């Protein structure tokens, strides 16, 4: 994800102007229980962390952390052909969708 969508200047500009990006290292600090909008991801994290497989996905939540506005879907490396994370045009649409839901 960092090598494609997060290197795109349009996406960087939109993130910097309209979002507060948060990187959650759940292996080091545990799952962020206070962000209830992403609670469903805890199951996935528990299931795959046993195998030491990384998950590169993203979700946009409202400022309370309680409402999920959009999610980029699976970011498993073997799904790179279809995952939103790996395609800047799809990732930009995903972010714009989240913004429209929050207005």
Secondary structure by P-SEA (a helix, b strand, c coil): ccccccccaaaaaaaacccbbbbbccccccccccccccccaaaaaaaccccccccbbbbbbccccccccccccccccccccccccccaaaaaaaaaaaaaaac
